[in-house]
Amino acid sequence: KFRDEPRSRGGLIRVREFTMKDAYSFHRDPASLLETYERLQAAYERIFRRTGLVNFISVASDTGMMGGGAAHEFMLLSPAGEDSLMVCGNCNYRANLEVARAHLTAQSAGRARAIEKVATPGAATIEAVAGLLGRNPEGTCKAVLLEVAGQLVLVLLRGERELNEAKLRKLLKTAQFRMAGDELITRAGMVPGYASPLGTKTGTYKLIADESLRGEEDLVAGANETGYHVVGFHPGRDLAGLDFAWADVACARAGDPCPECGAPLELKRGIEIGNIFQLGDKYSRAMGMKYLDEQGREQVPIMGCYGIGVGRLVAAAVEEHHDANGPIWPEAIAPFAVHVNILDANKPGVLEAGMRLYGELMAAGVETLVDDRGEKPGFQFTDADLLGVPHRLVMSPRNLAAGKVEYRRRAGGEARQLDLASAVSEVRAQLMSK
């Protein structure tokens, strides 16, 4: 992936932003796409396990600019993650917050009554209205007014809910919208700060009711009159004469009931390390790609797209495998398998023995880094920890005199002495056991 940055003298320079391993598949029908999609999903999970990651999951995600019918992201769970995820601890429901759903129950079901206008002077926010009328935010109806391509869009949500912009963009099939200005709101027959669909005609604006309102029968809503709200707002009843659509456009929250099993959802943070998409025919049609079916008729294939962020994968491995002294590289992606430290290299025979050990390891196919700088042990060990090579061998005058070499794993554990004559085979056995 690349991005364009301005040059100091004008023009643009193309800069590599991150490296992506991409794969694509082409299919004649959705069943074939789904089969490959699931196989690639399982393969990616094996890749991440092989590279040493442990605490990762795949989550349903927004297709975003890629488009298509479905998508999943692979996430390393981490407090440092840039993405918010909703995860059920009781079943396998996992989703990025951008698409996460919740199974809400109505708070005011069975309490239907006639609408009544009440004075709410100076109360133009959910919190102010709820406090004035002795209600919780769940007992109110929130009106979000947006401008989309010059048209007013009114989104109604339960008062404690926040609008999920990713869901709304997908619903409206547009990436561009902004908060509506007072003039546009007034033109539709509404009063800013006290707006609602009551007493309006939807031909002048688009109306969307979030699923959080379904089943509610006694809410506080705007009265379209400065200083007033109504109580007893019943969306199923009071919106019946208007042109509107029910839609899930609210953000799920921690503690919401899982849409699959009803257990409380948990909010997690994740680092995205890969993604897969069921693209449909968006790109194959744009490329003019066709094939002939059994009857000789031209058909447009559908596509799948599969990617791993290579640099992100490396960063995620360090995030999961490290200590206060530096990274602890998983062996599959470590830059070297073994780090040889030669201490007191100026003492007779020590440098020669250390370099001989290094040569034997390399000849045995073991990628090895050797520190022959002659620095003090403290400097060498600090640098070795910072480099994070998974296995360490220490050659010193005392070890050499005993025919030994000290072995230690970067991940911790007690150091132990290996016979110098068998050290290479023992280290290789350690590597091959992984």
C-alpha positions as a printed NumPy array, in Angstrom:
array([[  0.   ,   0.   ,   0.   ],
       [  1.23 ,   3.518,  -0.778],
       [  0.329,   7.1  ,   0.021],
       [  1.214,  10.317,  -1.808],
       [  2.978,  13.057,   0.148],
       [  3.834,  16.577,  -1.047],
       [  7.444,  17.373,  -1.856],
       [  8.984,  20.455,  -0.272],
       [  9.632,  21.823,  -3.786],
       [  6.231,  20.928,  -5.16 ],
       [  4.755,  17.79 ,  -6.653],
       [  4.12 ,  14.471,  -4.935],
       [  6.294,  11.606,  -3.791],
       [  4.863,   8.113,  -3.409],
       [  5.681,   6.602,  -0.022],
       [  5.238,   2.966,   1.   ],
       [  2.777,   3.008,   3.886],
       [  2.678,  -0.701,   4.693],
       [  3.262,  -4.033,   3.011],
       [  0.22 ,  -6.178,   2.281],
       [  0.098,  -9.817,   1.235],
       [ -2.91 ,  -9.982,  -1.041],
       [ -4.719, -12.895,  -2.655],
       [ -7.794, -12.997,  -4.887],
       [-10.183, -15.738,  -5.944],
       [-12.742, -15.878,  -8.763],
       [-15.953, -17.904,  -8.748],
       [-19.015, -18.691, -10.766],
       [-21.477, -18.697,  -7.863],
       [-21.814, -17.674,  -4.174],
       [-21.492, -21.257,  -2.936],
       [-18.047, -21.603,  -4.533],
       [-16.988, -18.225,  -3.117],
       [-18.146, -19.171,   0.374],
       [-16.252, -22.478,   0.254],
       [-12.973, -20.749,  -0.683],
       [-13.641, -17.899,   1.743],
       [-13.963, -20.328,   4.653],
       [-10.854, -22.252,   3.563],
       [ -8.822, -19.031,   3.399],
       [-10.188, -17.941,   6.753],
       [ -8.975, -21.196,   8.314],
       [ -5.622, -20.926,   6.502],
       [ -5.069, -17.403,   7.81 ],
       [ -5.788, -18.563,  11.34 ],
       [ -3.133, -21.28 ,  10.915],
       [ -0.676, -18.661,   9.592],
       [ -1.216, -16.439,  12.625],
       [ -0.8  , -19.366,  15.025],
       [  2.352, -20.445,  13.177],
       [  3.826, -16.957,  13.502],
       [  3.417, -17.162,  17.267],
       [  0.265, -15.156,  17.864],
       [ -2.003, -16.518,  20.569],
       [ -4.705, -14.03 ,  21.55 ],
       [ -6.255, -13.31 ,  18.152],
       [ -9.801, -13.686,  16.825],
       [-11.698, -13.099,  13.585],
       [-14.612, -10.662,  13.734],
       [-17.38 ,  -9.666,  11.341],
       [-16.527,  -6.251,   9.91 ],
       [-17.732,  -3.45 ,   7.675],
       [-16.923,  -3.955,   3.992],
       [-16.114,  -0.231,   3.774],
       [-14.691,   1.121,   0.542],
       [-13.949,  -2.423,  -0.667],
       [-17.659,  -3.158,  -0.903],
       [-19.145,  -6.621,  -1.18 ],
       [-21.531,  -8.702,   0.821],
       [-19.487,  -9.748,   3.843],
       [-16.085,  -9.251,   5.439],
       [-14.053, -10.407,   8.416],
       [-11.038,  -8.9  ,  10.141],
       [ -8.394, -10.761,  12.079],
       [ -7.657,  -8.949,  15.323],
       [ -4.989,  -9.379,  17.961],
       [ -6.702,  -8.542,  21.233],
       [ -4.689,  -5.815,  22.941],
       [ -5.367,  -2.7  ,  25.058],
       [ -3.18 ,  -0.872,  22.523],
       [ -5.497,  -1.803,  19.625],
       [ -6.929,   0.86 ,  17.338],
       [-10.257,  -0.951,  16.77 ],
       [-13.19 ,  -1.466,  19.14 ],
       [-14.733,  -4.942,  19.11 ],
       [-17.834,  -6.502,  20.604],
       [-17.274, -10.059,  21.796],
       [-19.647, -12.496,  23.449],
       [-18.033, -14.689,  26.09 ],
       [-20.852, -17.228,  25.887],
       [-21.027, -17.906,  22.128],
       [-18.99 , -17.21 ,  19.005],
       [-20.489, -13.796,  18.213],
       [-17.642, -11.373,  17.432],
       [-17.911,  -8.146,  15.475],
       [-16.156,  -4.875,  14.899],
       [-18.041,  -2.054,  16.603],
       [-18.756,  -0.66 ,  13.131],
       [-21.163,  -3.541,  12.442],
       [-21.871,  -4.97 ,  15.914],
       [-25.528,  -5.63 ,  16.761],
       [-27.324,  -5.96 ,  20.076],
       [-30.62 ,  -7.565,  21.061],
       [-32.297,  -4.735,  22.997],
       [-35.579,  -5.064,  24.839],
       [-38.094,  -2.215,  25.007],
       [-38.028,  -0.256,  28.263],
       [-41.571,   1.137,  28.034],
       [-43.502,  -1.745,  26.437],
       [-47.064,  -2.007,  27.706],
       [-47.224,   1.6  ,  28.936],
       [-48.864,   3.202,  25.892],
       [-50.807,   6.411,  26.509],
       [-51.89 ,   9.497,  24.633],
       [-49.251,  12.024,  23.675],
       [-49.066,  14.999,  26.023],
       [-47.107,  18.201,  25.5  ],
       [-45.04 ,  19.338,  28.495],
       [-42.994,  22.471,  29.085],
       [-39.222,  21.934,  29.124],
       [-37.828,  25.472,  29.142],
       [-34.127,  25.65 ,  28.284],
       [-33.815,  21.849,  28.028],
       [-32.55 ,  21.098,  24.547],
       [-30.375,  18.032,  25.259],
       [-31.251,  14.455,  26.186],
       [-29.601,  14.79 ,  29.587],
       [-31.383,  18.039,  30.404],
       [-34.811,  16.781,  29.304],
       [-34.43 ,  13.447,  31.096],
       [-33.362,  15.166,  34.308],
       [-36.193,  17.694,  34.147],
       [-38.867,  15.038,  33.6  ],
       [-37.391,  12.452,  35.997],
       [-36.569,   9.936,  33.274],
       [-33.523,   7.912,  32.349],
       [-32.04 ,   8.58 ,  28.881],
       [-33.471,   5.173,  27.855],
       [-36.926,   6.715,  28.222],
       [-36.296,   9.4  ,  25.622],
       [-36.079,   9.584,  21.842],
       [-33.012,  11.238,  20.335],
       [-33.234,  13.086,  17.02 ],
       [-30.067,  13.274,  14.908],
       [-30.4  ,  15.635,  11.958],
       [-28.002,  15.277,   9.046],
       [-27.506,  16.759,   5.62 ],
       [-26.866,  14.249,   2.837],
       [-26.401,  15.648,  -0.676],
       [-28.515,  18.675,   0.218],
       [-31.341,  16.59 ,   1.718],
       [-32.311,  16.475,   5.388],
       [-32.107,  13.044,   7.024],
       [-33.689,  12.568,  10.455],
       [-32.447,   9.575,  12.433],
       [-34.353,   8.621,  15.581],
       [-32.627,   6.582,  18.284],
       [-33.318,   5.717,  21.895],
       [-31.847,   8.443,  24.05 ],
       [-28.864,   6.558,  25.466],
       [-27.734,   5.303,  22.042],
       [-25.096,   6.844,  19.776],
       [-25.325,   6.92 ,  15.988],
       [-23.069,   4.415,  14.235],
       [-21.779,   6.357,  11.238],
       [-20.424,   3.277,   9.458],
       [-23.852,   1.592,   9.559],
       [-25.549,   4.763,   8.334],
       [-23.09 ,   5.206,   5.46 ],
       [-23.8  ,   1.672,   4.306],
       [-27.554,   2.208,   4.595],
       [-27.495,   5.487,   2.679],
       [-24.846,   4.238,   0.218],
       [-22.768,   7.37 ,   0.726],
       [-19.592,   8.243,   2.575],
       [-20.457,  11.93 ,   2.87 ],
       [-22.822,  13.544,   5.353],
       [-22.683,  16.292,   7.941],
       [-24.771,  17.782,  10.712],
       [-27.716,  19.681,   9.286],
       [-27.898,  23.45 ,   9.593],
       [-30.82 ,  25.271,  11.218],
       [-32.11 ,  26.53 ,   7.882],
       [-32.494,  23.019,   6.447],
       [-34.146,  21.823,   9.667],
       [-36.597,  24.744,   9.745],
       [-37.462,  24.273,   6.076],
       [-38.667,  20.741,   6.911],
       [-41.046,  22.104,   9.58 ],
       [-38.888,  21.244,  12.602],
       [-37.484,  23.346,  15.424],
       [-33.738,  22.973,  16.156],
       [-33.182,  21.59 ,  19.66 ],
       [-36.771,  20.334,  19.882],
       [-37.052,  18.487,  16.562],
       [-39.13 ,  15.373,  15.907],
       [-41.205,  13.991,  13.025],
       [-44.466,  14.911,  14.798],
       [-46.59 ,  17.227,  12.695],
       [-44.295,  17.021,   9.65 ],
       [-44.509,  15.551,   6.164],
       [-41.708,  13.154,   5.232],
       [-41.713,  14.232,   1.598],
       [-39.456,  17.09 ,   2.685],
       [-36.898,  14.862,   4.415],
       [-35.832,  11.217,   4.877],
       [-36.793,   9.481,   8.14 ],
       [-34.972,   6.521,   9.707],
       [-35.995,   4.892,  13.005],
       [-33.354,   2.836,  14.759],
       [-34.231,  -0.663,  15.949],
       [-33.64 ,   0.502,  19.54 ],
       [-37.05 ,   2.226,  19.33 ],
       [-38.959,  -0.856,  18.21 ],
       [-41.513,  -1.86 ,  20.839],
       [-41.179,   1.351,  22.878],
       [-44.576,   2.876,  23.79 ],
       [-43.914,   5.794,  26.143],
       [-40.942,   7.993,  25.273],
       [-40.091,  11.654,  25.613],
       [-39.592,  13.319,  22.218],
       [-39.308,  16.797,  20.773],
       [-42.576,  18.693,  20.271],
       [-41.296,  20.838,  17.386],
       [-41.931,  23.862,  19.574],
       [-39.274,  25.829,  21.419],
       [-39.357,  25.02 ,  25.131],
       [-41.609,  21.953,  24.786],
       [-41.372,  18.173,  24.502],
       [-43.994,  15.435,  24.434],
       [-44.388,  12.388,  26.641],
       [-46.133,   9.222,  25.5  ],
       [-44.35 ,   9.068,  22.129],
       [-45.09 ,   5.61 ,  20.672],
       [-42.96 ,   5.119,  17.501],
       [-44.952,   2.171,  16.179],
       [-48.161,   4.168,  16.481],
       [-47.093,   7.773,  15.91 ],
       [-44.898,   7.153,  12.86 ],
       [-47.495,   5.005,  11.097],
       [-48.621,   7.773,   8.767],
       [-45.102,   8.742,   7.735],
       [-42.751,   7.317,   5.139],
       [-39.916,   5.863,   7.229],
       [-37.685,   2.801,   7.522],
       [-36.613,   0.725,  10.506],
       [-32.847,   0.134,  10.495],
       [-30.008,  -0.809,  12.827],
       [-27.916,   2.375,  12.882],
       [-26.911,   2.584,  16.567],
       [-23.651,   1.637,  18.248],
       [-23.694,  -1.487,  20.372],
       [-22.382,  -0.987,  23.909],
       [-20.629,  -3.137,  26.494],
       [-23.218,  -5.042,  28.496],
       [-25.798,  -5.1  ,  25.692],
       [-27.427,  -8.51 ,  25.139],
       [-25.691, -10.576,  22.464],
       [-27.845, -10.811,  19.293],
       [-27.149, -14.553,  19.092],
       [-27.551, -15.805,  22.68 ],
       [-28.514, -12.84 ,  24.881],
       [-25.418, -12.92 ,  27.107],
       [-23.772,  -9.541,  27.896],
       [-21.404,  -8.307,  25.198],
       [-17.856,  -7.324,  26.147],
       [-15.937,  -4.405,  24.651],
       [-12.41 ,  -5.307,  23.533],
       [ -9.621,  -3.513,  21.705],
       [ -7.856,  -5.1  ,  18.75 ],
       [ -4.957,  -4.604,  16.347],
       [ -5.972,  -5.476,  12.792],
       [ -3.547,  -7.957,  11.227],
       [ -5.546,  -9.188,   8.244],
       [ -8.89 ,  -9.069,   6.501],
       [-10.964, -11.027,   3.994],
       [-13.845,  -9.875,   1.8  ],
       [-16.61 , -11.436,  -0.257],
       [-16.448,  -8.807,  -3.005],
       [-19.204,  -9.987,  -5.319],
       [-18.854,  -8.696,  -8.886],
       [-17.949,  -5.056,  -8.112],
       [-14.399,  -5.285,  -9.448],
       [-14.715,  -8.133, -11.952],
       [-17.548,  -6.205, -13.655],
       [-15.466,  -2.993, -13.62 ],
       [-12.571,  -4.893, -15.25 ],
       [-14.826,  -6.325, -17.93 ],
       [-13.995,  -9.857, -16.796],
       [-16.211, -12.589, -18.216],
       [-16.301, -16.327, -18.706],
       [-18.44 , -18.691, -20.774],
       [-20.795, -21.027, -18.95 ],
       [-21.803, -24.514, -20.146],
       [-24.318, -23.01 , -22.571],
       [-21.691, -20.69 , -24.044],
       [-23.216, -17.593, -22.457],
       [-21.035, -14.831, -21.041],
       [-21.122, -14.484, -17.257],
       [-19.364, -12.152, -14.81 ],
       [-17.427, -14.003, -12.08 ],
       [-17.638, -12.996,  -8.422],
       [-14.527, -12.39 ,  -6.353],
       [-12.99 , -12.894,  -2.945],
       [-10.119, -10.813,  -1.558],
       [ -7.76 , -11.871,   1.233],
       [ -4.983,  -9.816,   2.833],
       [ -2.432,  -9.941,   5.637],
       [ -0.7  ,  -6.772,   6.824],
       [  2.881,  -8.049,   7.015],
       [  4.263,  -5.093,   8.962],
       [  1.259,  -5.07 ,  11.254],
       [  1.723,  -8.784,  11.88 ],
       [  5.306,  -8.143,  12.987],
       [  4.23 ,  -5.263,  15.236],
       [  1.434,  -7.369,  16.705],
       [  3.883, -10.179,  17.495],
       [  6.081,  -7.737,  19.407],
       [  3.032,  -6.324,  21.213],
       [  2.071,  -9.799,  22.385],
       [  5.576, -11.174,  23.007],
       [  7.789,  -8.778,  24.948],
       [  9.022,  -7.9  ,  28.401],
       [ 10.487,  -4.781,  30.   ],
       [ 13.796,  -5.375,  28.198],
       [ 12.502,  -5.673,  24.644],
       [ 10.805,  -8.033,  22.179],
       [ 10.778, -11.813,  22.458],
       [ 10.494, -12.911,  18.849],
       [  8.406, -15.993,  18.051],
       [ 10.765, -18.423,  16.324],
       [  8.88 , -18.511,  13.014],
       [  9.441, -14.808,  12.367],
       [ 12.597, -14.113,  14.413],
       [ 15.342, -12.374,  12.404],
       [ 17.78 , -14.93 ,  13.846],
       [ 17.239, -18.177,  15.703],
       [ 20.32 , -18.01 ,  17.951],
       [ 22.375, -15.169,  19.402],
       [ 25.99 , -16.076,  20.337],
       [ 27.609, -13.784,  22.886],
       [ 31.412, -13.991,  23.108],
       [ 32.591, -12.594,  26.456],
       [ 36.186, -11.564,  27.15 ],
       [ 37.056, -12.145,  23.529],
       [ 40.626, -10.999,  24.202],
       [ 41.305, -14.021,  26.428],
       [ 43.164, -16.92 ,  24.768],
       [ 40.999, -19.19 ,  22.617],
       [ 37.651, -17.593,  23.524],
       [ 37.082, -15.653,  20.295],
       [ 38.186, -18.617,  18.195],
       [ 35.863, -21.012,  20.076],
       [ 32.921, -18.601,  19.8  ],
       [ 33.427, -18.078,  16.082],
       [ 33.804, -21.81 ,  15.549],
       [ 30.476, -22.359,  17.332],
       [ 28.915, -19.656,  15.144],
       [ 30.255, -21.313,  12.001],
       [ 28.961, -24.74 ,  13.028],
       [ 25.492, -23.343,  13.696],
       [ 25.405, -21.612,  10.322],
       [ 26.647, -24.766,   8.593],
       [ 23.828, -26.674,  10.308],
       [ 21.271, -24.27 ,   8.8  ],
       [ 20.659, -22.318,  12.007],
       [ 20.369, -18.563,  11.379],
       [ 22.763, -17.105,  13.936],
       [ 23.867, -13.67 ,  15.091],
       [ 27.264, -13.376,  16.786],
       [ 28.404, -10.557,  19.078],
       [ 32.183, -10.427,  18.867],
       [ 32.553,  -6.723,  19.7  ],
       [ 34.425,  -7.3  ,  22.941],
       [ 31.921,  -5.236,  24.944],
       [ 31.336,  -5.894,  28.655],
       [ 28.797,  -8.621,  29.493],
       [ 26.193,  -6.113,  30.713],
       [ 26.236,  -4.231,  27.408],
       [ 26.077,  -7.431,  25.372],
       [ 23.189,  -8.915,  27.352],
       [ 21.213,  -5.651,  27.276],
       [ 21.618,  -5.473,  23.506],
       [ 20.714,  -9.141,  23.166],
       [ 17.501,  -8.604,  25.132],
       [ 16.668,  -5.599,  22.971],
       [ 17.146,  -7.634,  19.775],
       [ 14.96 , -10.407,  21.177],
       [ 16.51 , -13.447,  19.437],
       [ 14.739, -16.479,  20.961],
       [ 17.84 , -18.583,  21.872],
       [ 21.149, -17.418,  23.364],
       [ 24.526, -19.117,  23.724],
       [ 27.236, -17.518,  25.862],
       [ 30.915, -18.338,  25.295],
       [ 33.234, -17.175,  28.091],
       [ 36.686, -18.192,  29.39 ],
       [ 35.14 , -20.127,  32.281],
       [ 32.671, -21.968,  30.026],
       [ 35.414, -22.77 ,  27.518],
       [ 37.698, -24.151,  30.242],
       [ 34.925, -26.532,  31.287],
       [ 34.125, -27.543,  27.706],
       [ 30.71 , -25.972,  28.042],
       [ 28.596, -23.164,  26.615],
       [ 25.771, -21.456,  28.483],
       [ 22.294, -21.727,  26.961],
       [ 19.321, -19.513,  27.816],
       [ 15.948, -18.872,  26.226],
       [ 15.046, -15.22 ,  25.677],
       [ 11.545, -15.975,  26.965],
       [ 12.946, -16.776,  30.405],
       [ 13.89 , -19.789,  32.456],
       [ 17.099, -20.866,  34.121],
       [ 20.361, -20.822,  32.205],
       [ 21.971, -24.255,  31.769],
       [ 25.292, -25.57 ,  30.612],
       [ 25.577, -27.55 ,  27.379],
       [ 28.517, -29.674,  26.346],
       [ 30.342, -27.696,  23.702],
       [ 30.691, -30.775,  21.523],
       [ 26.907, -31.362,  21.383],
       [ 25.638, -27.77 ,  21.689],
       [ 24.729, -27.401,  18.002],
       [ 22.708, -30.617,  17.885],
       [ 20.912, -29.734,  21.133],
       [ 19.991, -26.28 ,  19.877],
       [ 18.779, -27.73 ,  16.574],
       [ 16.63 , -30.19 ,  18.529],
       [ 15.109, -27.256,  20.425],
       [ 14.302, -25.49 ,  17.158],
       [ 12.869, -28.575,  15.451],
       [ 10.583, -29.315,  18.393],
       [  8.585, -26.109,  17.699]])
